[in-house]
Structures are given as structure tokens and as C-alpha cells.
Amino acid sequence: MHRGTMFAITNDNEIWKSTQFNGGMGVDNLGKDCYKQLENVKNLEEFKQMIVDFNKKYFEYKNEILFFKADEKKHPFISDNGEIFYDYTKTNNQLDLFYDINTGISDSNSNYIKNLSNKPIEIICSNGVYILPPKEIMITNYDECINNIRVSYGKKINEDFNIKQLETSQYIETNEEKNFIENIVKTFEHFEYKTSLLIYDGVKQGFEIEKWTNGGVDMIQTIQFEDFRNLYNVDKIEEELEKVAENFSIDDEIDLHRQGNDYKQAFSITESLKDFTEYHQDLQELSTYFKDKFLRICQENEKEIANNNYDIADSLSDY
């Protein structure tokens, strides 16, 4: 059953949503008509009427509340200095419409979002931050924007279905997320890995971690997420590290590197086996103890901040 929900963002900084329509709401089915009808909607009253007409035409729900104002407490806006606001009137930066999937905000397979306001809205999706201009429509699969990729559930969208492409913006990290990334990098450094962030379309989507083997071979492992917000989840990072360690093949590495004459001259097979076995042990150690070390680093930083605040308070008390 393909479920669908419609959203409207108004000039009064309100987010309205339809009831969830259950069945056939993909872009290759009723969603196409939904999109075309939303194109003609100019204000909130027309949005409400469109939902009534859409329901009458396709579903005939009798006892449903067909539209309502969404609870803004579930949809924070992130300001350009990393602060979170729950009232859109306080900031006009990035709207996390899909902040908590447990609230039912993004539990529809397809979501059709129209910006009825007179200003562009930056909406945070799992695959980036997309700028929704006034009077334009965004389509998402759950919280993945599909306007630009034109792929819905693994299938290309028919070319005659004209969905406007949206510009992307750089994701504004919350202060908590900034600290999280700093502590993740410190954790990799503890295990003697150099860390480089992978950034695409303004969002951090993963890490490259680099370490030299004891024999002097430069090794780089990639940890990357389709949903960039998993980058701010230590459990997700730990899972990926476990996969890296499990999938590392000593035999494959020996075969690959011994294709180069310089390497063959520098390493015997026995030396290669020893070198990559030790490196594999390093990866296993990293995946096993990463989360524990990360949590310890977080605790140490919290203590340091607390101590610094005490020092400030002590210095102020002298006056």
C-alpha cells in the first residue's frame, strides 16, 4: 500500500498537512494528479479545498479529519549559528520537517510539499538540504527528496512528468552536531587514523580514515551514508566500522598490491601476509573499542567545559 500526504507552508509560518491517503499515492499513480492539482493551489484555503476534492474523487473518507496544522514543536528550525528553534517566526534558515519519524510526519511513502509563502524555504531531507522556492513543490519518498534524482523507489520517473529541480544549500549543523563530529575525529586520532570528511552538495556524508601499515603501505577506508544524518549517530558509525573490519580481505590486499613491481621488490609474500594481518588487527581493534573511546572523550570534554566554567565563576567572584 503506497501512502501519501500533502503539506503546505504558509505566509503565516504555519505547516499544514493532509490526512494520510492510503493506496496508490506514488508519482506513477495518483501522486501525479496530486502534484498537478497542487500546482494550481495559491493559498491555504485553496489547499484545504484541494484536499477535500482529492478525497472525494479518489478515497471518499467519511470520518477523517482531512487537514490540520502540524505541531511545530516537532519541526525545529536550525539557525545559521547552530541553534534550534521551534517557532518558525524566530528564524528563517533550515526546516527539519522530518525531525522525528515517530511523530507520523514522514511516515508516508510519498509526501507532496508546497511552499505557499513568499520566501524560499530550506528543507532538510535525508539526502541533503533543498531550497523550495515560493509556489513550488517538493516530492519526497519518506524524507528523501526525489526532485533532482528523479528516482522513486528504484524506478526512474517518467520524463513527461515535469518535476522542478531544486537548488541545494549547505547544511547548518547544530552545536551538538559540531561537537559530535569533533569528538568522532578525536576518537579516530586516538587510534592513529587521519580523518577526512566526505562532503557532497553541502552535507557531510561520511569519512575517509587513513593509516599506514607497519610496513609502510598507505591504507584508506571509506565510511559513507546514504542518509547523511547517520553521520551524527555513533551506533551507525560503529556498525559501518564493523563492516569494514569484517569485509577486509588479507588475500585480496596481497593480490592487489603485488601487482605493482615496486611493492613486489619491497615485500615478500610472507612479509605482506604479516603486514596486512597486523593492519587487519588494527581495524578490528578500532571497530571493537571505537564507541567506548568516543564516549570517554565526550565525558572528558564535558568535564573540561564544566571546569572552565568553574574557573570563570571563580574569577568573577574576586570582583
C-alpha positions in Angstrom: 0.0 0.0 0.0 1.6 3.3 -1.1 0.6 6.0 1.3 0.8 9.8 0.6 0.5 13.0 2.5 0.3 16.7 1.3 1.9 19.6 3.1 1.6 23.4 2.8 3.9 26.0 4.3 2.1 29.3 4.6 2.9 33.0 4.7 1.9 32.9 8.4 4.8 30.5 9.0 2.5 27.6 9.6 2.8 24.0 8.4 -0.4 22.3 7.4 -0.8 18.7 6.3 -3.5 16.5 4.9 -4.6 13.2 6.3 -2.6 10.3 5.1 -4.2 8.8 1.9 -3.7 5.1 1.8 -3.1 3.5 -1.6 -1.8 4.4 -5.0 -0.1 7.7 -3.9 3.1 7.2 -5.8 4.3 9.6 -8.5 3.4 6.9 -11.1 -0.2 6.8 -9.9 -2.4 9.2 -8.0 0.6 11.2 -6.9 0.8 12.6 -10.5 -2.7 14.1 -10.2 -1.9 15.2 -6.7 1.1 17.1 -7.9 -0.8 18.7 -10.8 -3.6 19.9 -8.5 -1.1 21.3 -6.0 0.5 23.4 -8.8 -2.8 25.4 -9.0 -3.1 26.0 -5.2 -2.3 29.6 -4.3 -3.2 29.9 -0.6 -4.2 27.8 2.4 -8.0 27.9 1.7 -7.3 26.5 -1.8 -5.0 23.9 -0.3 -7.8 22.7 2.1 -10.4 22.7 -0.8 -8.0 20.7 -3.0 -7.7 18.0 -0.3 -11.5 17.8 0.1 -11.8 17.5 -3.7 -9.0 14.9 -3.9 -10.6 12.8 -1.2 -14.0 13.0 -2.9 -12.5 12.0 -6.2 -10.3 9.0 -5.1 -10.9 7.9 -1.5 -14.2 9.1 0.0 -13.1 9.1 3.6 -16.1 9.9 5.7 -14.9 10.2 9.3 -11.4 11.5 8.7 -10.0 14.9 9.7 -8.8 15.8 6.2 -6.3 18.5 7.1 -4.8 20.1 10.2 -2.0 22.3 11.4 1.1 20.3 12.2 2.6 20.5 15.7 5.6 22.9 15.3 7.2 21.5 18.4 8.1 18.5 16.3 9.7 20.6 13.5 12.6 22.6 14.7 14.3 25.3 12.5 18.1 25.4 12.7 19.6 28.9 12.6 22.9 29.8 10.9 24.7 29.7 14.3 23.6 26.2 15.0 20.7 27.0 17.4 17.5 25.1 17.3 14.2 27.0 17.3 10.7 25.5 17.5 8.9 28.7 16.3 9.4 29.5 12.6 8.9 33.2 13.3 12.3 33.3 15.1 14.4 32.1 12.2 14.2 31.6 8.5 17.1 29.1 8.0 16.5 25.4 7.7 13.3 23.5 8.4 13.6 19.9 9.6 10.2 18.8 8.6 11.1 15.2 9.1 12.7 15.7 12.5 11.1 12.7 14.2 9.7 9.9 12.0 7.9 8.6 15.1 5.6 11.6 15.0 4.0 10.5 11.8 5.4 13.4 9.8 7.4 11.3 7.4 5.6 8.0 7.7 4.1 8.3 4.2 5.8 6.6 1.3 5.3 9.8 -0.7 5.0 13.4 0.5 4.0 16.4 -1.6 5.1 19.7 -0.1 4.0 23.1 -1.5 5.6 26.4 -0.4 2.7 28.8 -0.2 4.8 31.5 1.4 6.5 34.4 -0.4 10.1 33.3 0.5 12.3 30.3 -0.2 12.3 27.6 2.4 15.3 25.4 3.1 14.1 21.9 3.9 16.4 19.2 5.4 16.0 15.9 3.8 17.9 12.7 4.3 19.9 13.3 1.0 20.6 17.0 1.6 19.1 20.4 2.1 16.9 21.6 -0.7 15.7 25.1 -1.3 12.0 25.2 -2.1 11.1 28.5 -3.8 7.8 30.2 -3.4 4.9 28.4 -5.0 7.0 25.4 -5.9 6.5 21.7 -4.9 8.9 19.2 -3.3 8.2 15.5 -3.5 9.8 13.1 -1.1 10.0 9.3 -0.5 9.6 9.4 3.2 12.3 12.0 3.9 14.4 11.6 0.7 13.9 14.4 -1.8 13.4 13.0 -5.3 13.0 16.2 -7.4 16.6 16.1 -8.5 17.4 12.4 -8.6 14.1 11.7 -10.4 14.1 8.2 -9.0 11.2 6.9 -6.9 11.6 3.5 -5.1 14.3 2.4 -7.5 12.4 3.4 -10.7 13.0 6.4 -12.9 10.2 8.9 -13.0 8.6 9.2 -16.4 10.2 12.1 -18.4 6.8 13.6 -19.2 6.2 14.2 -15.5 7.8 17.7 -15.1 9.1 18.0 -11.6 11.1 21.2 -10.9 14.7 20.7 -9.9 15.7 22.3 -6.7 18.9 24.1 -5.7 20.8 22.7 -2.7 22.2 24.5 0.3 24.9 23.8 2.9 23.5 22.0 5.9 23.7 24.0 9.1 24.9 21.8 11.9 23.5 22.2 15.3 26.1 23.0 18.1 25.6 19.5 19.4 26.4 18.0 15.9 29.5 20.1 15.6 30.8 18.8 18.9 29.9 15.3 17.9 32.0 15.4 14.7 34.9 17.0 16.6 34.8 14.1 19.1 34.5 11.5 16.3 37.7 12.9 14.7 39.4 12.9 18.1 38.4 9.2 18.5 39.9 8.2 15.2 43.0 10.2 16.1 43.3 8.2 19.3 43.6 5.0 17.2 46.1 6.8 14.9 43.8 7.3 11.9 43.9 10.5 9.9 40.3 11.6 9.1 38.9 13.4 6.1 35.3 14.4 5.8 33.3 13.5 2.6 31.1 16.4 1.6 28.6 16.4 -1.2 26.0 19.1 -2.1 26.7 20.9 1.1 26.3 17.9 3.5 28.8 15.7 5.3 28.1 12.2 4.2 31.0 10.2 5.6 34.7 9.8 6.5 37.8 8.6 4.9 40.2 7.2 7.5 43.8 6.8 6.6 46.6 4.8 8.3 49.9 3.4 7.3 50.6 -0.2 7.9 53.7 -1.1 10.0 55.4 -1.9 6.7 54.7 1.5 5.2 51.6 0.9 3.0 49.1 3.7 2.9 45.6 2.3 3.6 42.4 4.3 3.3 38.9 3.1 4.3 35.6 4.8 3.4 32.6 5.1 5.7 29.7 6.7 3.9 25.9 7.0 4.5 23.0 7.5 2.1 21.2 9.3 4.9 23.7 12.0 5.9 22.2 12.3 9.4 23.5 8.9 10.3 26.9 10.6 10.4 25.8 12.1 13.7 25.0 8.7 15.2 27.8 6.8 16.9 25.9 3.5 16.7 25.6 3.8 12.9 29.4 4.7 12.6 30.2 1.7 14.8 28.1 -0.6 12.5 30.0 0.6 9.5 33.3 0.1 11.2 32.3 -3.4 12.0 31.5 -4.0 8.3 34.9 -2.5 7.2 36.7 -4.9 9.6 34.6 -7.9 8.6 34.9 -7.3 4.8 38.7 -6.7 4.9 40.4 -9.5 2.9 44.1 -10.0 3.6 44.4 -12.2 0.5 42.7 -9.6 -1.7 45.1 -6.9 -0.4 48.2 -9.1 -1.1 47.0 -9.9 -4.6 46.2 -6.2 -5.3 49.4 -4.7 -4.0 51.7 -7.4 -5.5 50.5 -6.3 -9.0 53.0 -3.5 -8.6 56.7 -4.2 -9.3 57.9 -1.8 -6.6 55.8 -3.5 -4.0 56.9 -7.0 -5.0 60.5 -5.9 -4.7 59.9 -4.4 -1.3 57.8 -7.1 0.2 57.9 -10.9 0.1 54.6 -12.8 0.4 55.5 -13.7 3.9 56.1 -10.0 4.8 52.9 -9.0 3.0 50.9 -11.5 5.0 52.4 -10.3 8.3 51.9 -6.6 7.4 48.2 -6.9 6.3 47.4 -9.3 9.2 48.6 -6.6 11.6 46.6 -3.9 9.8 43.5 -6.1 10.0 44.0 -6.5 13.7 44.2 -2.7 13.9 40.8 -2.4 12.1 39.3 -5.0 14.4 40.6 -3.1 17.4 39.1 0.1 16.0 35.7 -1.4 15.5 35.6 -3.1 18.9 36.7 -0.2 21.0 35.6 2.8 19.0 32.3 3.6 20.7 33.7 3.1 24.2 36.6 5.5 23.5 34.2 8.0 21.9 32.0 8.1 25.0 35.1 8.6 27.2 36.2 11.5 25.0 32.8 13.1 25.3 32.8 12.7 29.1 36.3 14.3 29.2 35.2 17.2 27.1 32.1 17.8 29.3 34.3 17.8 32.4 36.7 20.2 30.8 33.9 22.6 29.9 32.5 22.3 33.4 35.9 23.1 34.9 36.4 26.0 32.6 33.0 27.4 33.7 34.0 27.0 37.4 37.3 28.9 36.6 35.3 31.7 35.1 32.9 31.8 38.1 35.9 31.9 40.5 37.5 34.7 38.6 34.2 36.7 38.6 33.8 36.1 42.3 37.0 38.0 43.0 35.4 41.3 41.9 
